[in-house]
Amino acid sequence: MRVKVACVGGGPAGLYLSILLKLQDPAHEITVHERDPEGSTYGWGVTYWRELLDKLHAHDPESARAVEESSVRWSEGVAHVRDLAARQPGDTGHGIGRHRLLEILAARARSLGVHLRYADGITPDALPDADLVVAADGVHSALRTAHADRFGARLTPGRNRYLWLGTPHVFDSFTFAFVETGHGWIWCYGYGFSPEQSTCVIECAPETFTGLGLDRADEAEGLATLEKLFAHVLDGRPLIGRSSGGGTAQWLTFRTLTNRTWHHGNLVLLGDAAHTTHYSIGAGTTLALEDAMALADALRTHSELPRALAAYEHVRKAALLPAQSAARHSAQWYENLTRYIDLPPEQMFALLGQRHSPLLPYVPPQLYYRLDRAAGQLEALRRLKRWLGPRLARTAQSRSLASRE
């Protein structure tokens, strides 16, 4: 059955959904509406892991090959704390420039007959005439906001401030650097996404942000301060604000978005319009692309639109639970950095890698480290850890929800 789909938002999720729907049936009429001009995306590199690449190859080998060829890889992590550093092998990670990823997906969509309309803003009171309207317009989705009561959106702000930057210094591994100042700790996450550039995300507590004067500095002054603080990991190279499109890099507070339901009539949420997970787990792009895969699959499997949208929501909400838990605990780990920062470097780095654990906040850090090492050798301890962690997390979450009522 030929369907007409309007996707509002030309990010990775919207473009990839259009590709998958065209591959399912070339007769589908798919239009992607993007409010910004083509090529004006803001952002540096995004990360993903082998599991996503395997899924991309399974769904569309052509675009997957292009993504893989345009990506850089790393298989180690390094953490710098004061004048010490610890290096640790890990799973192979991949980085690709957001601009390059969108180029690949847009070219593939066009080749399949998708209509791409840039500089074409869609407002809630003038929706396109379509069988299905996909709100892929980001965390600030205007289409979702227009039906706020129906979707039940909830934004939960984090505590720390963060800034998304680029640098011509190319990190050879996923790099963490923690710097102690007279106003508290400030840290960065750095990873390459091309042979010429890397992403560098800066984060700190609000009191450090104001103590360093970053709240009062203009962009040039702020970047100069950060370049001095992180000169040892940047090899003296500069930091860069906006990648394109003008404007200045903005300090933000991450907000976790959830929605009670993801669809209303023929309108459905996709990617960051439906959910967000803290950037410290590097899963945002992966989850958005997986949303697109699940929605395309549901539309193929169910001929009736309400059943398809309900199935999509059910599948993705269940699949998101582990990532949302990991993101919540990862954000809390950084918000409670002083609990871990004075550990010996190898212990601190090990617990940095365990920051997703729901058990870690309830066990003294050095004891957790010893238990974790022992669990690597004793199956009984591994089973206890897997059993106890989620139960403690559910109890804590229930208490948190009760305190808000």
N, C-alpha and C positions, 0 to 999 in steps of 0.2 A: 504494500500500500504506500503510495507516494505521500509524503508529509512535507509540510512547510515549517521550517524552524528558524526562528530569529534568535541569535545569540548576542546579548548585549554585554560587550566587554571582549577585547581582543588580546587578552593575556594567554598564557599557556593552556589553561583549562578550556577556554572557549574555542581557541584554534584547534586544539587536539580533538575536542568533541566533534567539531565540524568535519575533520578528517575522517574520524571513525564512522560517522553517519553516512558520508559519501561513499566510503568503502563498502558499507553494508548494502547501499542501494544508490547507484548514481542518479536515479530519478528524483531522489529527495531534493527539495529546494532549500538550500542552507545559506543564510546571510549572517555575517558577523559584523556588528556595528561597534566601532571603537571611537570614543569621543576625541582622542588625541590624534594628531597627524602621524602618519606612518614613520617609524624610526625614532620617535621622540620618547621612548620608554625611559623611566627613571630606574636605575638599579645597576648593580655591578654584577658579580657572579652569583650563581645559585649552585647548591650542592645536591648530589644524589648518590645512590649506592647501587651496587650490581643488581640487586633485586628489581629495581625499577627498570634498569636497562634491559633485563630479560623480558619484562612485561612489554616494553616498547617494541622489542623485536618480535614478540608473539603477535602484537596487534597490527603493527605496520612496519615491516622490516626496512622499507626505504627511508622513512624519516628517522628510524632508530639508528641506522648506519650513519646518517648525516650528523646526528647528535653525538654519537660516540666519536666520530672523527674530529669533531670540533671541541672535544672535552680534554681537560688535563686530568692527571691521576696522581694520587698520593697513597702511600701505604704505611705511613708513620705519623705519629703525633709528637709534638714537643711542647713542653710547658716550661716557661721561664718564670721564676719567682725570685725577686731581688736579684742577686748575682749568681743564682744557681739555675741549672736546667736539667730536666729529665726527659729522655726520649723513649718512646715505646712503640713497638709495631702494632698494627691494627688492621682492620678490614680495609680493602681498597675503596677509597672515596673518589668521586669525580666532581669536577667543577666546570661549568660552562657559563659564558657571559649571557646575561638575560637578553641583551639585545640580539646576540647571535642565535639563541634558542628561538626567539620570536621570528627572526628571519627564516629559519629553517621551517618552522611550522606554517608560517604564512605562505611560503613558496609551495610547500606541499599541498596546502589547502587550495590555493589557486589552480594548481595543476589538475586537481580533481573536480574543478568547477564550482568551488565555493565562492560566493560573492563577498568580497571584503570591502567594507565601506569605512574609511578613516575620516577623522574630523566630523563624525556623525553622532552627535550626542542624542541619546534617547531619554525622554522624560516619562515619568510614570503616567502622566495624563495623555500621552500620545504614543502608546505602545504599537509596535508593528503588527500588521495583520498576519497572524501565523497560527498554526495548530498548536505550537509549543513555543513559549518565550523563555529563554534561559537567562537568568540573572547571574552573569559572571563578571559583575562590575565591582568586585572587591569588597573589602571590609566595610567601607562606607556606602555600600550599595543603596542607590536611590530607589531602585525598584523594591527592594526589601523594606526599606524605611517607610515607603508609602503604604505598606500593609503590615506595619509593625505589630499590631495586635494579633493578627493571624499567625505570623511567623514566631512570635514570642522571642525576639532577639534579646540576648543578654551579653553585655560587655563588662568584663571584670578587669580593672586596671592592675598592672603590676606596680612594683615599688621603684625599681631602678630606672635610670635614664640611659638611653642608647643612641648611637649615631652610626649611620651606614655610610662608609667611605670606600674609596678606591686608592690604590697606590701602584706606581710602576715597579715597586719591588716585588719580585716573584718568590713567594714562599715555596720551599721545596717539600714541605710537609704541612699538615694542619697544625697551626701554631697558636698557642695560648701564651699570653704574657701578662703577668700580674705585677703592677708597680705600686709601691707604697709611697704615699705623699703625706704631707703634714695635715691633710684633711681626710685621710682614709685611703682606701685602695681604689685603683682604677685599672681596668684590664681590657685586653683586645682579643678577638678571634681573627686569625688571618688565614686565608687559603687562596691558592692560585686558581684562575679560571681561564687563562690564556697564556701563551708564551711571553706576553708582555705585561700583564697586569694581574693584580690580586684584589680580593675584597678584604677590607679591614673594618670590623665592627667594634666600636668602642662602647664600654658599659661602665657605669659606676653608680654608687648609691646617691640619693638626692643631696645629702649633706656634703659629699665630695664634689658633686657638680657645682653647687653654690660656693663651696669653700675655695675651689680653684678659679672661681670667677667665670666659669664657662656659661653661666646664665646671663652674664652681662657682655660677653665678648662677641664681636661680629665674627663672620665666618673666617676671615683671614687670621684674626687674633687667636681664635679657638684652634684652628688647624696648627698654627705655630706652636701653641702650648702642647698639643698632643704629639707633634713631631719630636719635640724635645723629650717628652716622657717616654716615648717608644722608639727613640733613635737606635737603641741597641738591637731591636729586632727588625727595624726597617733599613738597616745599614745606611742610615742617613738620608734615605730617599724620602720624597715628600708624600703627604696625604692629599687626596683630591676630593672635592665636594661632589656636586651634581655631575653625573656622567653625561647628561644631555638634557636638552629642553629648557635650559636656563634655571633661574632660581638659585636657592642656596640649600645646602644640606641642613636638615632640621634635627635637633635633639627631640626624641620622642619617649613616651612611656608605652610599653607594649600593652595591648589590650586583648585579652582572650575573648573570642566571640563564640557563643553557642546559640542555637536556635531550637525552639521547642518542636517545630515542624519545618520541613524544607520545601514544601510545595503548597500552592494555593491556586485552585482552578487550573489553568494551563501555564502557570508561572512556576518555575522551579529554580532553586538556588544551586550554585556550583562554585567550588573552590572557596576563596576567602570570603565570598558573600555568605557562605553557609557556616564556616568554621575557621578559626585560626589556632595555630599551635606555636608556642614560644620559639623564636628563631634559633635558640641555642641547641635545638636538636636537628636543625637543618632539614626539616621535612616538608616545608610549606609547598614547594613546587611538586614534590612527589605526591603528596596527598591530593593536590588539585588535579594532577594528571590521572590519578587513580579514580577520582570522582568521575572524570570524563569517561573512563573505561566502563565504570559501573553503570552510568546513565545510558551510554550507548547500548550496553548489553541488555539492560532492562527494557529499553525501547524495542530492541530486536525480539526479545523473548515474549513480551506481553503486547497484544494488539490493542488493548484498551488503555488509553492514556492514564486514567486514575490508578489502575493496577500497576502500570509501569513505574509511575512516580513513587507510589508507596513502596514498591519493591526496591527501587534505587535508594530511597531514604533508609529503609530497614537495613540493607546490606552495608551501606557506608557508615551509618551510625555505629553499628557493631564493630566494623573494621577500625574505626577511629579510636575506640576506647583505649587500647594500649598506647597509641601515640599521644593522646591527650593526657594520660597519666604520666607518661615519660616527660612530656613538656612541662607539666605542672611541677613535677619534682625537680627537673633541671633548673627551672626558673628560681625555685625556692633555694636550691643549692647555692646559686650565685647571690641571692639576697641574704644568705647566711654565711658568706664567704669566710668571715673571721673564725668560724667554727673549725675550718680546715686548713687555713693558710699557713699556720705555724707548724704543721706536721713535717716530718722529714720529706724531702722532695719526692722520693719514690712512693711514699704513702699518700701524699697529697695528690699526685698524678693518678694513682690507682683509684682514689675516691672521686676524682674528677671524672674518670671513666665510668664510675658507678653512680653518677649523680641522678640517673633515672630511677634508681631503686626506691620503691616505697618503704623499704625497711630502714634505709640509711638514716633518716631524720630521728629515729627512735633509739638508735644504738650509739654509744660513745664512739667517735671516729676511729680511734686506735683499736678498740675492740672489734668494730666492724671490719677493719682491715685484716686483723688476724683471723676472724671467722671466715672472711671471704677467701683468704689464701688456703685455709684448711678445707673449705667447701670445695675448692678445686681438686682436692684429693680424696674427699670422702663423700660418697653418694648420699648418705643419710643426711648430712648437713646441707647438701644442695637441695634435697627435697624439703627440709625444714624451712630453708630460706624462701623457696618458691611458695610454700604454703602460708608462711607467716606474713610476708611482705604485703600481698594484696589485702589480707584481712585487716592489718593495721591501717592501710590506706583507706579502705572503705569506712572504717570506724572514724578516722580523722575527717573524712569528707562529710559523713553524716553529721558530725558535731559542728562542722563549719556551716553546713546548710541550715541546721537548727538555730545557730546563733544569728542568722540573717533574718529569720522569720519574726 
